[in-house]
Amino acid sequence: MTSNLQNRQEEQEIDLLKLLKVLWKKIWIIGAAALVGGIAFFLFTFFFITPKYQSSALLYVNNNSLNIGSTKLNISSGDITASSSLIDTYAVILKSRTTLEQAIREGALPYKYEDLVKKVSGGAEGKTPVFKITVTDTNPEMAAHICNTIVEIMVDERSGISAIVEGSSVSVIDYAVVATQKTSPSLKKNAAIGMLLGFVVACGIIILVSLMDTTIREEDYLIETYKDIPVLANIPNLFAETSGGYYGYGSSYAKASEKAKKNASNKSSKEGGK
């Protein structure tokens, strides 16, 4: 019997319904933790994270730059596919040291190559032969300036893409404009993350404390857990003022005791009057 008791003590079953009840009783703590987390993340984002802005330019990529007199050659679906495949090559050229260092010189940019390369990105716009150049910076004017400087270098016939990749040409669809709204960080998104984090942490702590509390407060738990061990007796909480006490005896006993005291007091008062 002793070994069975030890094995059952080592195997702790987690009652999900009981945990949900524990969480529901502490719902005000969970709500407060979520609110505090959301406010904390909101304030940290607002005061300590520098907003960033993006500016983008669009270039059309053509793999066939041949003209016959004033007549332009027709572009087939194969040409479009070839143009789309060239975009990956252009993305590599865009972030090359040669291109960006030339942009630093011509645009008088206050950055080194290692800093500028982190701000620049490029890729296809959807499934089209359109090459999109995007620059991210904490200054919206600087972001647009960097982007347009790179565009001028990329479309330059002497040193641009057409000079590097033979048989291809690039034309500008849209130049970059100064952004009027920041792209990051998002106050709403970070506040939501903070609320979710506060909610999870509060629930985790409450569940952990509940699982670590091994105090037995219900007779039914003993009967269901240790079915082969009879419960000989239980000790009610005679002084509990909350409804039911530990086992439901406290409140009724307290009321009966109080009633008995009042009856005794009334009886002594009557006898004294006689």
N, C-alpha and C positions, 0 to 999 in steps of 0.2 A: 504493500500500500504506500509505503514511504517513497519508493522509486516512482510509482505512478504519479504521486503528488508532485514530486520534483519535476517530472517530465511535463506535466500540465502547467506548472508554473513557468517553465522555460518557453513553452509554446503559448505565446500571447496572441490571441485573435483580436483583430481590429474590427470593431462594430462601426460600419460607415454611418448608419442611422444615428448612433450615439454621437459620433463626431459632428454630424450635421447639426444635431441639437446643441452641442457645445458651441459651435460657430454661431448659431442663431442667437444664443444667449449673449454672446459677445459681439453682436452685430454693430453696436455703437462704437466699439473699439476699432473694428475693421473699417467702418465708414470714416472714422476720424483719421485713421492711418492713411487711407486712400486720399483723403482731402489734403492732409499735410504733405504727402508725397507729391501730389499734383501742384500744390502751391510752391513747394521747394524747387521743383524742376522748372516751373514757369519763371520764378524769380532768378534762378541761376542762368537760364537761357537768356532772359531779358537783359541782365546786367553784366554777364561775364563772357558770353559768346558773341564774337564779332560777326555781324551779318555779311553774307556774300552775295554777289551779283553775277549774272551771266549775260554775255552777249554772243550772238551767233551770226555767222554768214553762210550763205549757200552758194556753191559752185556747181556748174554743170560739167560733167566729165564726158568727153567724146574721144573715142579711140580712132576716129578717122577724120583727119584735118585736111584732106585733099579737096581742092576745088578745080573744076575745069572751066576756065573763063569766068563767066558770071553765074554759071550753073553749079549748084551744090549737089553733091552726091546724096542719094537717098539713104536713109538710115534703116537698116533691117533689124529684125529681132536679135540676130547674132551680134550686131554691133552694140546693141543695148546690153546684152549679156556680157560682152567683152568689157564695156565701159564699167559695168557694176563690179567686175572682178578687179579692175584697176584701182578701185577705191581703197582696197586693202593696202595696195602699194603706196597710194597717196597718203594714207594715214601714217605709214612709216616715215615717208619723206617729211610730213608735217612736223613730227617730233624729233627729227634728226638734229644733231648739233649744228650742222651747216645752216639749216633754215632758221633755227631759233637764234643763233648768234648773229645772223644777218639782221633779223628782226630787232634784236637788242641794239645793234649799231644804228640802223636806219630810223628806228622809232625812239631812240634815246631812252630806252626802258631802264628803270632802276632795279633790274634783276640780273642775276647770273643765270646761266643755262640750267643749273640744277634746280633753281627756284621756278623758272619759267615753264619748264617741261611739265611740272605738276599742275600748272594752271590751264594747260592746253589739251584739248581732246578733239578727235575727229572721227567721222564714220559716215556710213550711208544713211540717207534720210529715207527710212522705209526700205522698200525693194526697188528703188529707183536709182538711176545713175547720177544722183545728186549728192554731192559731197558736202557735209555740214561740219563747219569748224566752230567750236565752242570754247570760249575763254571765261574762266571764273576768277574773280578778284574781289577784294573787299571794297574797292573803289569802282563804282559803275562806269565812270568816264574812262578810267584806265583799262577796264575790261574791253570796252568798245575800241579804244585806241590800239590795244595789242592785237585784237582780232583783225581790224582793218589793215594794220601793218603787215600781218602775216598773209592776208589775202593778196595784197599788192605784190608780195614776194612770190607767192605761188603762181600767179597769173603772168608774171614777167616772162616774156619770150626768150630773153637772154639767159636768165638764171633760174627760171621757175620750173614748173613741172614739165612743160612741153620741151624744155631743153634737156631734161633728165630722161624722160620717158619718150622715146622716139615714136612718132605716129600718133601722138595723142595731143589733145588741146583742152584747155580749161577756160570757161567763161563765167563771169560773175552774174549770179541771179539776184542776190540781195547782199548788201553790205551790212555790217553790224551797226546797231543803234544803241544808244545809252539806255540801260535798263531802268525802269521806274519802280520796280518792285524787287525785293530781295528774294532769292531762291532758297536760302537756308540761313539760320535754322527756322523750323516751324514751331511757333509757340504752342499751338494747339496740340501738335503731335507730341512734343516733349512733355507737355502737361499730362496728356493721356498716358504716356509711358510712366511718368511719375506716379500717377494714380494707380496704375496696374501694379507697379512695383510695391507701393505701399500696401495694397490689398493682399498681394501674395505673401509679403513678409509678415504681415499681421496674422494671416491665416496659418502660416507655417509655425509661428511662435505659439499661437493658441493650441494648435494640434499637438505640437511637441510637449508643451506643458501638460496637456491633458493625458497624453500617452505615458508620460513619466510619473503621473500621479497614480500610485498603486493602492491608494486607500479604498477599502471596500465599504460602501455606504448602503448597499441594498441586500436584503436577505435573498431576493430572487437570484442575484448573481451567484451566491454560494450554492444555491440549490441546482442551478443549471450547469455551473462549471464543475462542481464536485458532487456528482450524483450519487456516488457510492459512499459518501461521508455524510452521515445524518447531522442536521443542525439541532443541537440539544436545547439551546436557549439563545435569546437575544436580549440585549440591554437597551431599552429605549432611552432617548434623550429627554429626561424629565423636565429640563429647564429651557427647552427650545421655545422661542416665542414665535418663530415662523410656522406657517401652516404645515403640520405633519411632522416636524422635526426630521430626524434621520429616517425613521420608519413609520411615521404617522402617529406616534403616541404622544409626542411632546405637547402639542397644542391642546389635545383633549384633556390630558392630565393637568396641564397648567390651569385650564378653565375650571376643571372640577375642584382643584385645590383652592383656587380663588373663591369659588362659590362656597366651599366649605368654610373658609375663613370668614366670609361675610355672614353666613348663617350663625357661626359661633359668636361673632361680634354682636349681632342683633339679639341673640338669646341672652348674652351677658348683660346687655343694656336693659332688656326687659326685666331681668331678675333684680338688677340694681334699682330699678324704678319701684318695684314692689317693696 
